[in-house]
Amino acid sequence: MSLMRNMLLWGSQQAWLRDSAMRRPFVRRSVSRFMPGERLEDALGAAQALQAQGIGTILTHLGENLTDPAEADEVTRHYLEALEAIHAAGLDAQISVKLTQLGLDFDAERCQANLLSLLQRADPIGNFVWIDMESSAYVERTLEQYRIARRRSSRVGVCLQTYLRRTAADLESLLPLGPAIRLVKGAYKEPREIAFPRKADVDESFFALAQRFLTADLQAPGALLAVGTHDSRLIGRITGTLAHRPAAAQVEFEMLYGIQPRLQQELVRTGRRLRVLISYGEWWFPWYMRRLAERPANVLFVMRNLFAG
């Protein structure tokens, strides 16, 4: 892991840096590249524009590690309103939520009730709920919540991070469910005994996990592999596999708003299913710093401006 990436991941956890950076016009301009705005209406407008290009979307309201039950309930209400707005607008848009937004840090049962309330609304309108994966400390609890939700509905998926050494075993444990899995490389600062430190190893883990999913005997309905990466080489390897061995499960590609738009258009042009993750909300700083850590070409430029006097 590069020194600059370590610094950005460290910075994502610093309240003083967040408070300073969020007031800087340069930082706010930089963020606009990755998110269309802070309001749900901004995200819905971006989803409408992408749908006109044949691209589906996933909306996520930024925030994590809530400590107030009332705030967790408010986030749940917000996502319920988002589901209603998506349905009313006829959008091909789903939602993705962090469980620490729903109360996981302080009350697992409350978190579960909030998650199931989202599923109860998504199910009858034909929508879908994604569960984001957070740092390694949350993996076990997140997968437990997913298993409970998956028993209630097939319209729920979970994210797995390919830089974690444990993920191959986690995937094996989930395959009997006919799961919807979003594979991503991972964007949290983790020790090397938990996560692969070398990019090449993370890439190979990603490809091996995708291969395993695509060759699994998936009996339960609802199986879906979401390939969450902007790595064109990795995408090419996976699409090459699909060309030679049609998958029993559905496969789609998922990318972030504002990143690799040409590659996004190429995937659509070649008939691949694509969804773009649209983030919005006021709590964007930790998320933004993790996005920068994933894009080394932007790091030096942003860091010079971020720490300038």
N, C-alpha and C positions, 0 to 999 in steps of 0.2 A: 504493500500500500504506500503510495507516494506521500512525501512530507506535506505537500500542499493539500492533498485530499484529507489527510489527518487533521490539518488545521481547520479546514472547512467543516468537517464533521464535529470537531471540538467546538467551533464557533456556533454551530447550530444549537448547542445546549446552553449558551451563555446569555443570561437575561440582559446584562448590561449592553452587550453587543447588539442584541435584538432591539432594545429600546433606542439605541443610537442609530442603527442602520435604517430602521423603519421611518425615521424622520428625514432621511437623505433623499433628495429628488432623484439622484442617479440610481440608487437602489430601486426605488419605486418604478423608474422607467425600465430598468432591467427586468424586473418581475413581470411587467406587462407582456414581455415576449412569451412567457410561460403560462399566463392566465389572463383571460379576457376581462376580468374585473373582480370585484369583491362580493357582488350581489348574485343571488340566484338568477335574477333576470338577465344578468350578463352571461352567465353560463348557458341559459336556455337559448339566448340569441346566437351564441357561438355554435350550439348544437344544431340549431336550425340551419345555419350556413353550411355546416359540414354535411348534414343530411342531404342537402341539395347536390353535394359532390359524391353521393353514394357511400358516405362514411357514417357509421354509428358512433355513439358516444357513451361515456360513463361519467357521471357527475359526482364529485366528491367535495364536501364542505370541509375546509381545512380546520384542523384542531386535534388535540391529543392530550392525554393525561389529565382529564378533568377530575376535580376533587369535590365538586358540589353536586349532590343528587339532583337539585333543581336544574342545573346546567345540562346534565346528561339527559334529563327528560325534555328539556327545550331542544336539544339537538335531535332527539327522536322525533319531536313534533315537526321540526324543520324538514327532516327527510320525508316524513309523511306528506307534508305539503309539496315537497319536490316531486314525489311520485304522482300526486294529483295533477300538478302543473304539467308534467311530462305527458300524462295520459290525455289531459284536455287539449294539449297542443299537437297530439298525434306524433310525438317524436320517438324515434328509435334510440332511446337513451335509457341507461340503467343507473343505479347508484352504487357507490362504494364507500364503506364506512370503517373507521378504526374503532375497535371495541373499547379502547380507553375513552372514546367520546361518549360511549353509552354506559359507562360506569364500571368497567372492569377493574379499575384500580382499587375501588372501595366496596363493591358489592356485586359479586358474580351473578347472583340471582336476579338483581335488578337489571344488569346488563343483558342477561338472557331474555328477560321479559321485554326489554326494549327492542332487542334484535328480532324476536318472534313477532312483535307488533308490526315491524317493517315487512316481514315476510307475509304476514296475514293480509296486508294491503297489496303487496306486489303480486301475490299469487293470482287473485281473481282478475287482475287487469293485464295479466301476461307479462309482467315485468320481472326484474331480476335484481338480487342483492349480492354484491360482492363484499367479502370481509377482507380488509387489508391486513397484511402482516406487519407487525411492529418489530422492535428489537428482540434479540434472542430470549430475553427474560420472559417474553409473552407467548412464545411459540406453543408451549404445552396447553396453556389456558385458552389460547385462540383456537387450537384444533379441537379442544373439548367442546367449546361453544359451537364450532362448525358442525361437529358430529351430531349434536343435539338438534341443530337447525335442519341438517340434511335429512334427519328422520321425519321431519315435518313436511319438507318440500324439496323438490328437485331444483327449484329456482333460487339456489344459493350457491355461491362459490367462495373459494378461499385462495389467498395468495401464498405461495411457497418461494423462499429465497434460495437461489442455487449456490450462494457462497457459504451457506451453513453446511457443515460436515454431516449433520444429522438428517438433512432433507431427503436423502435417498430412502432412509428407513421410514420417514414420515409419509412419503409418497406411497410406499408399499402398504402401509397401514390404512391408507385412504382408498386405494384402488377398488376394494370390494364394494364400496359405496356407489360406484359409478360417478365419481366426483366431477365437479367443475373446478379446474385448477388453473390459476394464473401463475406462470413461472416468471420470476424477475431475478435479476442478479443479486440485488440487495444493496441498501444504501445507508446502513447504520455502522457505527464504529464498533467492531467486535474483535476480541482477542484472537490470535492465530490458532489457539487450540480449539476454538469454536468455529471459526470461519477460515476458508482458504484465503491466504494473503496475496496470492499471485493471480493476475487477471486470466492468464492462460488456463489455470486450474478451475476458475469460476466458469469460464466459457465451456470447458469440457464437461463440467458438472451439469451445466444447463443443457447441453446437447444430449448427454446421456439420460437425463431425466425426461426430456421430451421424447427420446427414443423409447424409453421404458413405457411411458404413457401410451404411445402410439402402437406398441406391440402387446399391450395388456389385453386380457380377455375381459372386457367390460360388459357385464351383464345388466346392471341396473340402468334405467333410463336417465338421461340428463347429463351423460358424460361429455365434458368439453375441455379441450386444452386451449388456453389462452397464452400465446407466446408474447410476453411483455418485454420487448427489447427494441433498441434502435440500432443494434449492431448488424449492419448489412451482411457481413460475412456469416454470422450465425444464422440470420434469417435465410440466407441462401442455402446453407447446409440443411436446414429443416425443410424448406420448400423442396429441395432435391429429394429428400426422403419421402415426402408426400407424393411426388411425381411417380416414384417407383413402387410405393406401397400405400395405396389409398387407406386412410385411417377409418376404423369403425366409429370412432368418436368424432364429434365436430371439432374443427380447428379454426381459430381466429387469431389474428395478430392485434396486439394492443400497444399503442404508443402514446406519448404525452403531447398535449396541445403545444403547438409551436415548434416542435423538434422534428427535424428530418421531413419537412413537408413534401419534398420531391420523392423520397422513398415511400411515404404514405400514398401518394398518387400512383406510384408504380405498382404497389401492391393491389390497389383498387383496379388499375388498368388490366392487370393479369388475372383478375377474377378472385383474388383472395378476400376473405372477410376481414374487415378492419374496424376496430373501435379506437377512438381517441379519448384519453382520460382528460377531462376538463376539471381543473381545480379552481376553487373560488373561496372567498371568505377573508376575514381580517387577520387570521392567525397564520400568515403565510411565511414568516421568517425561517423557522426550522426546516420547513419543507423546501424552501428556496435554496437554502445552503446545501441541503442534501442533493438537490438537482445540480448545483454547480459542481459538487464533488464528483458527479457522474460524467462531467464534460470538461476534461482537462484543458481543452483548447481555450476555454473562456476564463480559466481560473486566474491567471496572472493579471489580466486586464481588470477583472472585477475586484481582485484583492487590492490592487493599487488604488482604485477609486474608493473602495470600502474603508480602508484604513488611512486615507489621506486626511489631513487636518481640516 
